[in-house]
Amino acid sequence: MNHLPPQTYSDIMQLVSNHMSLNLEHEGYSPLVGKIFTLLLFATEPLSIQEMAERLGVTKAAISVHIRAMERNDLCSKRPTSSDRKNYYTLSDGYNMAWIRSFQDKLKQSHEVVQTALEASGSLTDMTAVERDSLKQFRQRCKEISEIQQLMMASLRQLHQDWQEARMRLR
């Protein structure tokens, strides 16, 4: 990446927005979610659906659909105010943990597939010599993959605990 460093506030927002849009798109969200997330990340106070729609140049309906998905996945939360009937949104307290949980879920699913393949491959008998050699190599690699996955899952559990402690220190 040979990009010039951001020179302005707008450049920084654009850099973060582009990154968040791509990152969240890989998580199955619309790129608009990355833009909403970026707005909330930079916001000094909670934002209404109307404010977000105006700033992003999209409909309130588009924001509403995506903000609900973000809320369900703990990326943002609703903050009612007493001044009007609108709902206002901010990043949730757990938005950092939402990333970790998402990664943990993917890692767990991958680990289950590896374990299933290992178990199934252990009972195969009717194979050619080439298939046996290939399966032996496959099983060894799966054992290594499984081991690293288990280490990563343990590290993520520890990361969760460490983050809770760090978060308390940061406040």
C-alpha positions as CSV (number, residue, x, y, z in Angstrom):
1,M,0.0,0.0,0.0
2,N,1.8,3.1,-1.2
3,H,-0.9,5.6,-0.3
4,L,-0.2,9.1,1.0
5,P,-1.0,9.4,4.7
6,P,-4.3,11.3,5.3
7,Q,-3.8,15.0,5.3
8,T,-7.2,16.2,6.6
9,Y,-10.0,15.2,8.9
10,S,-12.0,14.2,5.8
11,D,-9.1,12.1,4.5
12,I,-9.0,10.2,7.9
13,M,-12.7,9.7,7.9
14,Q,-12.6,8.4,4.3
15,L,-9.7,6.1,5.1
16,V,-11.5,4.6,8.1
17,S,-14.9,4.4,6.2
18,N,-13.3,2.6,3.3
19,H,-11.6,0.1,5.6
20,M,-14.6,-0.5,7.8
21,S,-16.8,-0.9,4.7
22,L,-14.5,-3.6,3.3
23,N,-14.0,-5.2,6.7
24,L,-17.7,-5.4,7.5
25,E,-18.5,-6.5,4.0
26,H,-16.3,-9.6,4.7
27,E,-18.5,-10.2,7.7
28,G,-21.6,-10.3,5.5
29,Y,-22.8,-6.7,6.0
30,S,-23.5,-4.2,3.3
31,P,-20.8,-1.6,2.7
32,L,-23.2,1.0,4.0
33,V,-22.8,-0.6,7.5
34,G,-19.1,0.4,7.4
35,K,-20.1,4.0,6.6
36,I,-22.6,4.0,9.4
37,F,-20.1,2.5,11.8
38,T,-17.6,5.2,10.8
39,L,-20.1,8.0,11.5
40,L,-20.7,6.5,14.9
41,L,-17.0,6.1,15.6
42,F,-16.4,9.8,14.9
43,A,-19.6,11.1,16.5
44,T,-19.3,13.2,19.6
45,E,-23.0,12.5,20.5
46,P,-25.6,9.9,19.5
47,L,-27.0,10.3,16.0
48,S,-30.6,9.9,14.8
49,I,-31.5,7.8,11.7
50,Q,-32.4,11.1,10.0
51,E,-29.0,12.6,10.7
52,M,-27.1,9.5,9.5
53,A,-29.2,9.4,6.3
54,E,-28.5,13.1,5.6
55,R,-24.8,12.8,6.2
56,L,-24.5,9.7,4.0
57,G,-26.9,10.8,1.3
58,V,-29.1,7.7,1.6
59,T,-32.7,7.1,2.7
60,K,-33.8,6.7,6.3
61,A,-35.2,3.3,5.3
62,A,-31.7,2.2,4.3
63,I,-30.2,3.4,7.5
64,S,-33.0,1.8,9.5
65,V,-32.5,-1.6,8.0
66,H,-28.8,-1.6,8.6
67,I,-28.8,0.0,12.0
68,R,-31.1,-2.8,13.3
69,A,-28.7,-5.4,12.0
70,M,-25.8,-3.5,13.7
71,E,-27.8,-3.3,16.9
72,R,-28.6,-7.1,16.9
73,N,-24.9,-7.8,16.5
74,D,-23.8,-5.4,19.3
75,L,-22.1,-2.9,17.0
76,C,-24.3,0.0,18.1
77,S,-27.1,0.7,20.6
78,K,-30.1,2.8,20.8
79,R,-30.0,5.8,23.2
80,P,-33.4,7.3,23.8
81,T,-33.4,10.9,24.8
82,S,-36.0,12.9,26.7
83,S,-35.9,15.9,24.3
84,D,-37.8,14.2,21.4
85,R,-39.3,10.9,20.3
86,K,-36.5,10.0,17.9
87,N,-34.2,7.1,18.6
88,Y,-30.5,8.0,18.7
89,Y,-27.6,5.6,18.1
90,T,-24.1,5.3,19.3
91,L,-21.4,2.6,19.3
92,S,-22.4,0.0,21.8
93,D,-20.2,-0.6,24.8
94,G,-19.4,-4.0,23.4
95,Y,-18.5,-3.2,19.8
96,N,-14.9,-4.3,20.3
97,M,-16.1,-7.7,21.6
98,A,-18.4,-8.1,18.7
99,W,-15.4,-8.4,16.4
100,I,-13.8,-11.0,18.7
101,R,-17.1,-13.0,19.0
102,S,-17.4,-13.0,15.2
103,F,-13.9,-14.3,14.8
104,Q,-14.4,-16.9,17.5
105,D,-17.6,-18.1,15.8
106,K,-15.8,-18.6,12.5
107,L,-12.9,-20.3,14.1
108,K,-15.2,-22.6,16.0
109,Q,-17.1,-23.5,12.8
110,S,-13.8,-24.2,11.0
111,H,-12.6,-26.3,13.9
112,E,-15.8,-28.4,13.8
113,V,-15.3,-29.1,10.1
114,V,-11.6,-30.1,10.7
115,Q,-12.7,-32.4,13.6
116,T,-15.5,-34.0,11.5
117,A,-13.0,-34.6,8.7
118,L,-10.5,-36.1,11.0
119,E,-13.0,-38.5,12.6
120,A,-14.5,-39.5,9.3
121,S,-11.0,-40.1,7.8
122,G,-10.0,-42.4,10.7
123,S,-12.6,-45.0,9.7
124,L,-11.8,-45.3,6.0
125,T,-10.5,-48.7,4.9
126,D,-11.1,-49.3,1.2
127,M,-8.4,-47.1,-0.4
128,T,-5.6,-47.3,-2.9
129,A,-2.0,-46.9,-1.7
130,V,-2.0,-43.4,-3.2
131,E,-5.2,-42.5,-1.3
132,R,-3.8,-44.0,1.9
133,D,-0.6,-41.8,1.6
134,S,-2.7,-38.8,0.8
135,L,-5.0,-39.4,3.7
136,K,-2.1,-39.9,6.1
137,Q,-0.7,-36.5,5.0
138,F,-4.2,-34.9,5.2
139,R,-4.7,-36.3,8.8
140,Q,-1.3,-34.9,9.9
141,R,-2.1,-31.5,8.5
142,C,-5.6,-31.5,10.1
143,K,-4.1,-32.4,13.5
144,E,-1.8,-29.4,13.1
145,I,-4.7,-27.1,12.0
146,S,-6.8,-28.4,14.9
147,E,-4.0,-27.7,17.4
148,I,-3.5,-24.1,16.2
149,Q,-7.3,-23.5,16.2
150,Q,-7.4,-24.7,19.8
151,L,-4.5,-22.4,20.8
152,M,-6.2,-19.5,19.0
153,M,-9.6,-20.1,20.7
154,A,-7.8,-20.2,24.1
155,S,-6.0,-17.0,23.2
156,L,-9.2,-15.3,22.2
157,R,-10.8,-16.3,25.6
158,Q,-7.8,-14.7,27.3
159,L,-8.1,-11.7,25.1
160,H,-11.7,-11.2,26.1
161,Q,-10.6,-11.2,29.8
162,D,-7.6,-8.9,29.1
163,W,-9.8,-6.5,27.2
164,Q,-12.3,-6.2,30.0
165,E,-9.5,-5.3,32.4
166,A,-7.9,-2.8,29.9
167,R,-11.3,-1.2,29.2
168,M,-11.7,-0.6,32.9
169,R,-8.3,1.1,33.1
170,L,-9.1,3.3,30.0
171,R,-12.2,4.7,31.6
